[in-house]
Amino acid sequence: MRMLVTGASGFVGRSLVPDLLAAGHDVRAATRRPATYHGPGEPVLLDVLDGTGLAQALDGCDVAYYLVHSMEAAGFAAADRDAAARFADAAAAAGARVVYLGGLGEGAVSEHLQSRHEVGRILREGADTVELRAAIVLGRGGASFEIMRQLVDRLPAMVCPKWVTTRCQPIALPDMVRYLVAASGINADCYDVGGPDILTYEEMMRRYATLTGRRRLIVKVPVLTPRLSSLWLGLVTDLPTSVGRPLVHGLSVEVIATDDRIRSLVPFTLLGYDDAVRLAVSVGLEDLEEDGDE
């Protein structure tokens, strides 16, 4: 089949494109700058946010992976809403199935999670769509994993807000990619995906510290606003405050899979948290070089 992957040089896309090619598919890597893309797949011009190149990129495609969102931009929710509607219309016109990587979190109070859910709804209403909702994807280069990694690596002691007690069901990057590859062959619907372990953010940080040979002191405080938390993350980690703020707003919401249908539709043994971390930290920075796009 012919596949289009938006976000091909992003965190998940970098792993997805090679796996799709290995499965025998013809893959187009959507990018705003085809001339500077050096990753696998055939680079094609596409700007999801304004629709440039959309019809041409989708022409002849059987499946289109939607792995983009504009969390850093002001008014990102409106931009994502417009982009999703435009993409759904174009995919439907081209006869392409959409596979969308969304986010877990029922009753989400953060604009970030609400936007992810809204994008999924728009895509499902406008085109033949499989939506996979995930919590943290454990892999080097993923924003949530990098927050945890850099905090533990750089701070011997941490004063953390109460959101560190929120439970989460992370999934290893290779397992997430495996589900995405299989999504072209299952019924169009919305599915929860997650790994075998349910942990609090504090437990994840403590286990990461143990696995990497560190001892860390974590002190929880009852009050630390999302704004202060995002500023703190901006000082300690490489993550821009503009990205940290919407992520922090979502950390008070439990992100746990409540629907396990995907496990019977795509059966395989999932990596546990410890193995996923060991795999992630084995990836060097040279493996994360960008190919000129996000």
HELIX and SHEET records of a PDB file:
HELIX    1   1 GLY A   13  ALA A   22  1                                  10    
HELIX    2   2 PRO A   34  THR A   36  5                                   3    
HELIX    3   3 LEU A   54  LEU A   58  1                                   5    
HELIX    4   4 PHE A   76  ALA A   94  1                                  19    
HELIX    5   5 GLU A  111  GLY A  126  1                                  16    
HELIX    6   6 ALA A  143  ARG A  154  1                                  12    
HELIX    7   7 LYS A  162  THR A  165  5                                   4    
HELIX    8   8 LEU A  173  ALA A  182  1                                  10    
HELIX    9   9 ALA A  183  GLY A  185  5                                   3    
HELIX   10  10 TYR A  201  LEU A  211  1                                  11    
HELIX   11  11 PRO A  226  VAL A  236  1                                  11    
HELIX   12  12 THR A  241  HIS A  249  1                                   9    
HELIX   13  13 GLY A  250  SER A  252  5                                   3    
HELIX   14  14 ARG A  261  LEU A  265  1                                   5    
HELIX   15  15 TYR A  273  VAL A  281  1                                   9    
HELIX   16  16 LEU A  285  LEU A  288  5                                   4    
SHEET    1   A 7 GLU A  42  LEU A  45  0                                        
SHEET    2   A 7 ASP A  26  THR A  31  1                                        
SHEET    3   A 7 ARG A   2  VAL A   5  1                                        
SHEET    4   A 7 VAL A  63  TYR A  66  1                                        
SHEET    5   A 7 ARG A  97  GLY A 103  1                                        
SHEET    6   A 7 THR A 129  ALA A 134  1                                        
SHEET    7   A 7 CYS A 190  ASP A 192  1                                        
SHEET    1   B 2 VAL A 137  LEU A 138  0                                        
SHEET    2   B 2 ILE A 171  ALA A 172  1                                        
SHEET    1   C 2 ALA A 157  CYS A 160  0                                        
SHEET    2   C 2 LEU A 217  LYS A 220  1                                        
SHEET    1   D 2 ARG A 167  CYS A 168  0                                        
SHEET    2   D 2 LEU A 199  THR A 200 -1                                        
END                                                                             
